[in-house]
Amino acid sequence: MSGVPPRGAVRHSALALILIGFAWHLWRGSPAGLVLAATVLAAHGVAAALGYWWLRRRLR
């Protein structure tokens, strides 16, 4: 059994952080919430791209 969490858990936690950041922005009017949401979205996108690249390379 690997030490990697299930794929759905990572996706759900990223979605939760994005929604929390957006809600924080709407509630407090602070741009910090948008920064949090954008950072999590960018990190999740980079992780997805690197995972896709790694998987394609491994399947060759």
Backbone atoms as SQL, in Angstrom:
CREATE TABLE atoms (id INTEGER PRIMARY KEY, chain TEXT, resi INTEGER, resn TEXT, atom TEXT, x REAL, y REAL, z REAL);
INSERT INTO atoms VALUES
  (1, 'A', 1, 'MET', 'N', 0.843, -1.178, 0.000),
  (2, 'A', 1, 'MET', 'CA', 0.000, 0.000, 0.000),
  (3, 'A', 1, 'MET', 'C', 0.890, 1.244, 0.000),
  (4, 'A', 2, 'SER', 'N', 0.617, 2.158, -0.899),
  (5, 'A', 2, 'SER', 'CA', 1.464, 3.344, -1.005),
  (6, 'A', 2, 'SER', 'C', 1.033, 4.413, -0.010),
  (7, 'A', 3, 'GLY', 'N', 1.921, 5.353, 0.200),
  (8, 'A', 3, 'GLY', 'CA', 1.649, 6.442, 1.125),
  (9, 'A', 3, 'GLY', 'C', 0.930, 7.616, 0.490),
  (10, 'A', 4, 'VAL', 'N', 0.458, 7.454, -0.721),
  (11, 'A', 4, 'VAL', 'CA', -0.223, 8.530, -1.432),
  (12, 'A', 4, 'VAL', 'C', -1.712, 8.488, -1.099),
  (13, 'A', 5, 'PRO', 'N', -2.315, 9.647, -0.767),
  (14, 'A', 5, 'PRO', 'CA', -3.748, 9.638, -0.470),
  (15, 'A', 5, 'PRO', 'C', -4.564, 9.351, -1.726),
  (16, 'A', 6, 'PRO', 'N', -5.788, 8.877, -1.565),
  (17, 'A', 6, 'PRO', 'CA', -6.631, 8.628, -2.727),
  (18, 'A', 6, 'PRO', 'C', -6.815, 9.905, -3.546),
  (19, 'A', 7, 'ARG', 'N', -6.953, 9.748, -4.842),
  (20, 'A', 7, 'ARG', 'CA', -7.038, 10.893, -5.741),
  (21, 'A', 7, 'ARG', 'C', -8.221, 11.799, -5.403),
  (22, 'A', 8, 'GLY', 'N', -9.321, 11.200, -5.027),
  (23, 'A', 8, 'GLY', 'CA', -10.493, 11.996, -4.689),
  (24, 'A', 8, 'GLY', 'C', -10.285, 12.861, -3.459),
  (25, 'A', 9, 'ALA', 'N', -9.501, 12.387, -2.498),
  (26, 'A', 9, 'ALA', 'CA', -9.253, 13.158, -1.277),
  (27, 'A', 9, 'ALA', 'C', -8.474, 14.429, -1.587),
  (28, 'A', 10, 'VAL', 'N', -7.501, 14.327, -2.452),
  (29, 'A', 10, 'VAL', 'CA', -6.709, 15.502, -2.823),
  (30, 'A', 10, 'VAL', 'C', -7.575, 16.494, -3.587),
  (31, 'A', 11, 'ARG', 'N', -8.372, 15.995, -4.502),
  (32, 'A', 11, 'ARG', 'CA', -9.248, 16.866, -5.292),
  (33, 'A', 11, 'ARG', 'C', -10.267, 17.567, -4.397),
  (34, 'A', 12, 'HIS', 'N', -10.861, 16.836, -3.456),
  (35, 'A', 12, 'HIS', 'CA', -11.864, 17.436, -2.575),
  (36, 'A', 12, 'HIS', 'C', -11.244, 18.456, -1.623),
  (37, 'A', 13, 'SER', 'N', -10.041, 18.179, -1.132),
  (38, 'A', 13, 'SER', 'CA', -9.402, 19.147, -0.236),
  (39, 'A', 13, 'SER', 'C', -9.013, 20.415, -0.996),
  (40, 'A', 14, 'ALA', 'N', -8.566, 20.277, -2.237),
  (41, 'A', 14, 'ALA', 'CA', -8.241, 21.457, -3.039),
  (42, 'A', 14, 'ALA', 'C', -9.499, 22.273, -3.316),
  (43, 'A', 15, 'LEU', 'N', -10.592, 21.605, -3.654),
  (44, 'A', 15, 'LEU', 'CA', -11.851, 22.307, -3.904),
  (45, 'A', 15, 'LEU', 'C', -12.334, 23.017, -2.642),
  (46, 'A', 16, 'ALA', 'N', -12.193, 22.362, -1.499),
  (47, 'A', 16, 'ALA', 'CA', -12.609, 22.981, -0.236),
  (48, 'A', 16, 'ALA', 'C', -11.787, 24.236, 0.053),
  (49, 'A', 17, 'LEU', 'N', -10.475, 24.181, -0.162),
  (50, 'A', 17, 'LEU', 'CA', -9.637, 25.355, 0.086),
  (51, 'A', 17, 'LEU', 'C', -9.965, 26.497, -0.872),
  (52, 'A', 18, 'ILE', 'N', -10.277, 26.171, -2.116),
  (53, 'A', 18, 'ILE', 'CA', -10.658, 27.205, -3.078),
  (54, 'A', 18, 'ILE', 'C', -11.958, 27.871, -2.643),
  (55, 'A', 19, 'LEU', 'N', -12.947, 27.064, -2.249),
  (56, 'A', 19, 'LEU', 'CA', -14.225, 27.629, -1.808),
  (57, 'A', 19, 'LEU', 'C', -14.078, 28.424, -0.513),
  (58, 'A', 20, 'ILE', 'N', -13.239, 27.947, 0.406),
  (59, 'A', 20, 'ILE', 'CA', -12.997, 28.690, 1.649),
  (60, 'A', 20, 'ILE', 'C', -12.361, 30.047, 1.342),
  (61, 'A', 21, 'GLY', 'N', -11.388, 30.057, 0.453),
  (62, 'A', 21, 'GLY', 'CA', -10.744, 31.315, 0.086),
  (63, 'A', 21, 'GLY', 'C', -11.705, 32.287, -0.563),
  (64, 'A', 22, 'PHE', 'N', -12.560, 31.792, -1.456),
  (65, 'A', 22, 'PHE', 'CA', -13.535, 32.655, -2.126),
  (66, 'A', 22, 'PHE', 'C', -14.573, 33.170, -1.127),
  (67, 'A', 23, 'ALA', 'N', -15.041, 32.288, -0.232),
  (68, 'A', 23, 'ALA', 'CA', -16.011, 32.710, 0.785),
  (69, 'A', 23, 'ALA', 'C', -15.392, 33.746, 1.728),
  (70, 'A', 24, 'TRP', 'N', -14.121, 33.555, 2.081),
  (71, 'A', 24, 'TRP', 'CA', -13.419, 34.510, 2.934),
  (72, 'A', 24, 'TRP', 'C', -13.367, 35.873, 2.255),
  (73, 'A', 25, 'HIS', 'N', -13.100, 35.869, 0.955),
  (74, 'A', 25, 'HIS', 'CA', -13.052, 37.119, 0.208),
  (75, 'A', 25, 'HIS', 'C', -14.416, 37.811, 0.218),
  (76, 'A', 26, 'LEU', 'N', -15.484, 37.044, 0.001),
  (77, 'A', 26, 'LEU', 'CA', -16.819, 37.642, -0.018),
  (78, 'A', 26, 'LEU', 'C', -17.239, 38.133, 1.372),
  (79, 'A', 27, 'TRP', 'N', -16.867, 37.394, 2.408),
  (80, 'A', 27, 'TRP', 'CA', -17.290, 37.728, 3.764),
  (81, 'A', 27, 'TRP', 'C', -16.519, 38.920, 4.314),
  (82, 'A', 28, 'ARG', 'N', -15.205, 38.905, 4.173),
  (83, 'A', 28, 'ARG', 'CA', -14.360, 39.946, 4.753),
  (84, 'A', 28, 'ARG', 'C', -14.003, 41.050, 3.758),
  (85, 'A', 29, 'GLY', 'N', -14.188, 40.804, 2.483),
  (86, 'A', 29, 'GLY', 'CA', -13.791, 41.789, 1.489),
  (87, 'A', 29, 'GLY', 'C', -12.285, 41.882, 1.320),
  (88, 'A', 30, 'SER', 'N', -11.581, 40.900, 1.832),
  (89, 'A', 30, 'SER', 'CA', -10.121, 40.913, 1.793),
  (90, 'A', 30, 'SER', 'C', -9.614, 40.197, 0.542),
  (91, 'A', 31, 'PRO', 'N', -8.612, 40.753, -0.116),
  (92, 'A', 31, 'PRO', 'CA', -8.045, 40.052, -1.271),
  (93, 'A', 31, 'PRO', 'C', -7.249, 38.810, -0.879),
  (94, 'A', 32, 'ALA', 'N', -6.981, 38.639, 0.418),
  (95, 'A', 32, 'ALA', 'CA', -6.225, 37.464, 0.859),
  (96, 'A', 32, 'ALA', 'C', -6.974, 36.174, 0.534),
  (97, 'A', 33, 'GLY', 'N', -8.296, 36.206, 0.577),
  (98, 'A', 33, 'GLY', 'CA', -9.084, 35.026, 0.221),
  (99, 'A', 33, 'GLY', 'C', -8.897, 34.649, -1.234),
  (100, 'A', 34, 'LEU', 'N', -8.872, 35.659, -2.101),
  (101, 'A', 34, 'LEU', 'CA', -8.644, 35.378, -3.521),
  (102, 'A', 34, 'LEU', 'C', -7.231, 34.871, -3.762),
  (103, 'A', 35, 'VAL', 'N', -6.274, 35.391, -3.006),
  (104, 'A', 35, 'VAL', 'CA', -4.892, 34.914, -3.126),
  (105, 'A', 35, 'VAL', 'C', -4.816, 33.448, -2.713),
  (106, 'A', 36, 'LEU', 'N', -5.494, 33.090, -1.617),
  (107, 'A', 36, 'LEU', 'CA', -5.524, 31.694, -1.178),
  (108, 'A', 36, 'LEU', 'C', -6.140, 30.805, -2.251),
  (109, 'A', 37, 'ALA', 'N', -7.294, 31.219, -2.786),
  (110, 'A', 37, 'ALA', 'CA', -7.969, 30.417, -3.804),
  (111, 'A', 37, 'ALA', 'C', -7.104, 30.275, -5.058),
  (112, 'A', 38, 'ALA', 'N', -6.497, 31.363, -5.500),
  (113, 'A', 38, 'ALA', 'CA', -5.661, 31.314, -6.700),
  (114, 'A', 38, 'ALA', 'C', -4.417, 30.459, -6.485),
  (115, 'A', 39, 'THR', 'N', -3.828, 30.546, -5.305),
  (116, 'A', 39, 'THR', 'CA', -2.636, 29.751, -5.008),
  (117, 'A', 39, 'THR', 'C', -2.950, 28.264, -5.005),
  (118, 'A', 40, 'VAL', 'N', -4.057, 27.891, -4.361),
  (119, 'A', 40, 'VAL', 'CA', -4.444, 26.478, -4.322),
  (120, 'A', 40, 'VAL', 'C', -4.780, 25.984, -5.721),
  (121, 'A', 41, 'LEU', 'N', -5.494, 26.802, -6.493),
  (122, 'A', 41, 'LEU', 'CA', -5.848, 26.410, -7.859),
  (123, 'A', 41, 'LEU', 'C', -4.596, 26.230, -8.715),
  (124, 'A', 42, 'ALA', 'N', -3.645, 27.144, -8.595),
  (125, 'A', 42, 'ALA', 'CA', -2.406, 27.031, -9.367),
  (126, 'A', 42, 'ALA', 'C', -1.596, 25.808, -8.941),
  (127, 'A', 43, 'ALA', 'N', -1.499, 25.575, -7.642),
  (128, 'A', 43, 'ALA', 'CA', -0.744, 24.414, -7.161),
  (129, 'A', 43, 'ALA', 'C', -1.393, 23.113, -7.613),
  (130, 'A', 44, 'HIS', 'N', -2.719, 23.076, -7.589),
  (131, 'A', 44, 'HIS', 'CA', -3.420, 21.869, -8.027),
  (132, 'A', 44, 'HIS', 'C', -3.224, 21.647, -9.528),
  (133, 'A', 45, 'GLY', 'N', -3.232, 22.724, -10.297),
  (134, 'A', 45, 'GLY', 'CA', -2.997, 22.614, -11.736),
  (135, 'A', 45, 'GLY', 'C', -1.593, 22.135, -12.052),
  (136, 'A', 46, 'VAL', 'N', -0.609, 22.659, -11.343),
  (137, 'A', 46, 'VAL', 'CA', 0.778, 22.223, -11.548),
  (138, 'A', 46, 'VAL', 'C', 0.935, 20.757, -11.160),
  (139, 'A', 47, 'ALA', 'N', 0.333, 20.361, -10.045),
  (140, 'A', 47, 'ALA', 'CA', 0.421, 18.962, -9.616),
  (141, 'A', 47, 'ALA', 'C', -0.241, 18.035, -10.632),
  (142, 'A', 48, 'ALA', 'N', -1.359, 18.459, -11.193),
  (143, 'A', 48, 'ALA', 'CA', -2.032, 17.639, -12.205),
  (144, 'A', 48, 'ALA', 'C', -1.172, 17.508, -13.456),
  (145, 'A', 49, 'ALA', 'N', -0.557, 18.608, -13.879),
  (146, 'A', 49, 'ALA', 'CA', 0.295, 18.562, -15.069),
  (147, 'A', 49, 'ALA', 'C', 1.515, 17.676, -14.839),
  (148, 'A', 50, 'LEU', 'N', 2.142, 17.808, -13.676),
  (149, 'A', 50, 'LEU', 'CA', 3.306, 16.968, -13.379),
  (150, 'A', 50, 'LEU', 'C', 2.917, 15.504, -13.252),
  (151, 'A', 51, 'GLY', 'N', 1.765, 15.227, -12.654),
  (152, 'A', 51, 'GLY', 'CA', 1.291, 13.846, -12.552),
  (153, 'A', 51, 'GLY', 'C', 0.998, 13.247, -13.908),
  (154, 'A', 52, 'TYR', 'N', 0.399, 14.035, -14.787),
  (155, 'A', 52, 'TYR', 'CA', 0.108, 13.577, -16.147),
  (156, 'A', 52, 'TYR', 'C', 1.410, 13.295, -16.897),
  (157, 'A', 53, 'TRP', 'N', 2.368, 14.203, -16.764),
  (158, 'A', 53, 'TRP', 'CA', 3.660, 14.024, -17.439),
  (159, 'A', 53, 'TRP', 'C', 4.362, 12.772, -16.912),
  (160, 'A', 54, 'TRP', 'N', 4.354, 12.579, -15.587),
  (161, 'A', 54, 'TRP', 'CA', 5.004, 11.423, -14.982),
  (162, 'A', 54, 'TRP', 'C', 4.337, 10.130, -15.436),
  (163, 'A', 55, 'LEU', 'N', 3.008, 10.118, -15.468),
  (164, 'A', 55, 'LEU', 'CA', 2.280, 8.916, -15.857),
  (165, 'A', 55, 'LEU', 'C', 2.547, 8.559, -17.320),
  (166, 'A', 56, 'ARG', 'N', 2.533, 9.555, -18.199),
  (167, 'A', 56, 'ARG', 'CA', 2.817, 9.285, -19.617),
  (168, 'A', 56, 'ARG', 'C', 4.231, 8.749, -19.795),
  (169, 'A', 57, 'ARG', 'N', 5.168, 9.317, -19.055),
  (170, 'A', 57, 'ARG', 'CA', 6.556, 8.867, -19.163),
  (171, 'A', 57, 'ARG', 'C', 6.707, 7.442, -18.637),
  (172, 'A', 58, 'ARG', 'N', 5.992, 7.138, -17.580),
  (173, 'A', 58, 'ARG', 'CA', 6.094, 5.809, -16.977),
  (174, 'A', 58, 'ARG', 'C', 5.451, 4.731, -17.854),
  (175, 'A', 59, 'LEU', 'N', 4.417, 5.082, -18.596),
  (176, 'A', 59, 'LEU', 'CA', 3.703, 4.102, -19.414),
  (177, 'A', 59, 'LEU', 'C', 4.398, 3.809, -20.747),
  (178, 'A', 60, 'ARG', 'N', 5.437, 4.541, -21.077),
  (179, 'A', 60, 'ARG', 'CA', 6.146, 4.290, -22.343),
  (180, 'A', 60, 'ARG', 'C', 6.900, 3.000, -22.324);
